[in-house]
Amino acid sequence: MLYDAHTHLNGEELYPQREQHLAQFIEAGGVGLINSWASNDYNLKWIEIAQSALSVKRWTWDVCFVKATIGYHPDVCLHGEISEENIQKKIAELKSTYESNKDVVVAVGECGIDTYYPGTEETLPLQKTLFTLQCDLAKELGLPLMIHIRKDFEAGLEILKNYRDMTIHFHCRSFGPKEVERLRVEGWELNRKLFIWFCGNITYKNAQNLRDALAKVPLDQLLLETDAPWLSPQAVRGTTNTPANVKYIYEFVAQELNIQINELEQAIDQNIKTLYKIT
């Protein structure tokens, strides 16, 4: 009973063999995955994947659900897809996409702040505007936020402080124990609306910071993901990551937390249902 809480079957590396990757995920024990929107190119592809899955019995809720998010990754500010001139129009398009696809959309994201790559710091003002507008949209639609924050944690947190009443889930790349503690201090722990995800990079030998962060996340706020096609777990590192590889992350995290894997599976199953209001 495995979930891949954040993946990219709509990316160019996985999209051509998307049905094969879904079948392999189900064979590995997969029961649900979330495709993340990051740009316009991803948009039509995830809609196609999710809507196609609804018509195939073995991919529907009775076997494996395929859901999606709507949102813009902060990198689109660098690549020119989002500008000051078109940003309001793009947000309106996101809302329209949701209205037309309520049966498959479960969150707004992945959205946030990313100043990791050269040139991205110059786009920080636009990133902040884009992130804020997407937070506003999620609040309007009553959807959780799927957060991507890389390098500039403080800039992202300053915006999120205005949305403490919302459910947020951090698509996790490099958060350490200090960041997890900051989120608790800012108040999300009290209303249990905070979920933190760990990817395959938690299995890397030099990722002790992530393992220290894992130790601070309560089991009822934990989710696991592949972020495929990136961040393949150590067991298959050097290959293209796929949703089926989430099984290696479950195995590693269960061992790291010193719990049985079925206990971990049950906890994450409940967390997914809580997050997406599944009965």
N, C-alpha and C positions, 0 to 999 in steps of 0.2 A: 504494500500500500504506500506508494511513493508519489510525491508531488515535486514537480519542477516549477518553483514559484516565479521564475524569471528566465525566459529563454528567447531566442531569436530565430525561430523557424522561418521567419519572413526575411532573414538576411540572405545575401547572395550565396553564401557558402552552403547553407542548408536547404534553401527553398527548392532547388531542383529535385531533391530526393526527400521532400517533406513527408510523403506518405510512408516511405521506408523508415524514416527516423521515428515517426509516430508509432509504427508497428513495433519497432525495436524497444521503444520506451514502454509500451504496454507489456511486451514480453518480459521486460526486466521488472515488472511489478508496478508500472506507472498507472496512476488513476486520475491524474489531473495536471495540466500545465498551463502557464500564462505566457502568451507571446507579448512582447513589449514593443510599443510603437516608439520610434526615435526620429522619424523624418517622414516626409510625404511619400517617399519611395516605399517605405515599410507599410504605409497605410493600406493601400489596396491589397497588398499581399496578405496581411494578417486578416483582413476582412474575408478574403477568399478562403483562407485556411479554416478560420473559425466557422464560417457559414457552411463550408463543405463538410466539416466535421459533424454539424448538426444533422446532416442527411445520411450519415453513415452510422449504423447502429453501434458498431463496436467503438466508436469514438464519442458517443454521447454520454450523458450523465450516468447511465447504468453500467458503463464500463470505464470510460475515460473522458473527462471533460476537457475541452480546448477553449480557453477564453483569451481575452486580449485587453490591452490598455490603450488609451489615447493620450498622446502627449508629444512634446518636443524635447529631445536631448539638448543640453546646453551647447554642444558642438555645432548645432545648426547656425548659431550666431556667427561663428567663425567662417563657415562655408558659404554664407550669404543667403541661405534659405529663409532666414528670418531677418528682418530689418525694421528700423523705426517706422518705415512707411507702410509695411504690410502686416505688422504684428497683430493689430486688432482684427484684421481680416482673417488671419490664420487661427486666432483663438475662436472666432465665430465659426470657422470651418470645423474645428474640433467639436464644438457643441453640436453642430449639425450632424457630424459623424456619429456622435453618441445617440442622438435622437433617432437615427436610422438603424442603429445596431445595438439597442439596449439589451438584446438577448445574449450578446457575447462580450460586451464591455463591462469590466469589473473595477477599473481604477483609472485615474489620470496619472500619466507618467510614461516613460521615466523622465522626470524633470528635476532640475536643480541647478547646481553651480559646478563648473569644472574649469580650473585654470592650470591644468597639468601641462598641456602642450604649448609650444611656442606660439605666440600670437593671441592666445586665449585671454590673457590678462587685460588686453586692450578692449575686449568685448564684454568685460565684467558688468558695466552699467546696463547693457542690453540684456545680458543673461539675467540680471536681477529683475528687470522688468518682465521678461518672459516667464521667469519662475513665479513671480508674484501673481501674474495674470492666470497662470495655470492653477495655482493654489486657490485663487478666487473661483475659478471654474469648477474645481473639484467640490468646493464648499457649496456652490450653487446647485450642482447636480447631485449632491449627497453621496459622492464617491470617495473612497480612500485615495491617498496620495502615494505614488510610487516614486521614491526619492533617489536621485543620483547626485552625490556630492563627492568630488575628488579634489584633493589638495586644500581648497579654501573652505574648510569646515565652518569657520566662524561666520563667513559671509552668508552661507546657507542657513545657519542657525538663526541669525538675526532676522531673516525673513520668516522662518518657521515659528518663531516666538509669537507671531501674530495669529497663529492657527493652532493653538494648544487644544482646542476643542475637537480637532479633526483626528481621524485615524490616519496614521502615517506608517509606512513600511519602508525601511531603508534597504534598497538594493546595495549590498555590501561589497566593496572592493578592498578597502584598506583601513577601515576603522579600527582603532585600538581601544583599550580599556578606558582611556581618558575621555574619548568621545562618547562612549556608552554612558559613562558617569555624568557627563555634561547633559545628556538628554534626560537622565533621571532628575538631575537638579532643576532642570527647566520645567518639570512637571508632568511629563507624559507617563511616567511610571504609575502615578496615582490613579489615572483613569483607565489604565491597561489598554490604551489605544496605540501603543508603540509596538511594532514588530521589526525585528532585525534579522536580516538574511545573511547567510554565509555561502560562499561559492567554493569551487574546487581549489582556489589558492590557499585555503586554510590547511590543505594537506601538504603544502610545500615546506621544505626543510627550514627555509629562512623566514617562515611566517609565524613565529612565536607571538608576535604582537596580536595577530588575529586570534590565535588560540587563547591568549590572555583575555581578549575581548569576549570570546565565547563563554568563558567561565563566569562572566558577569551578567550574562543574559538569562533570565528565568526561562524555564522550559515552556511556559505558556506564552512567551513572546518570541519564540524562535521559529524561523522558516529556513529552508534550504533551497538552493537554486544552482543551475549550471552556468547561466549567462552564456550558454552556447551561442556561437561556435568558439568562444574564447575561454581561457582559464580552465583547461582540461585538468582534472585531478592528477595527482602524482602518478597513480597507477597506469594512466594512459597519456601522460604528458608527452608533448611532441606530436600528438595527433589532433585532428579537428574535433572539438568537443561537440557532444550531442546530448539531448535530454536523457537518454538511457544511462549516461554516466553519473547521473545523480545518485545511483546506488552506491558508488564509491564514497560519495560525500556522506551519505547516511551511515555507512559502515565506519568511516573515520570518526565522525562526530559522536556516534554511540560509544566508541572505544574511548574517545577523549573525555567524555562526560561520565564514563564508567557506569553506563546503563545498558540494559538490553535493547537491541535494535527495535523490537516490537513496541517497547515503551516509547521510544523516540518517534516511531511511526504514528502511534496513537496520539501523541501530543501534537505533532504537526498536522495531523488530520483535523483535530479539533481547532487548531489555530487557523487553518485555511477556512474552515466553516464559519468561525467567528468573524474573521476578516471580511469574507465575502457574503456573510449573512445567508449561508446555505443551511437548510433544515434537513 
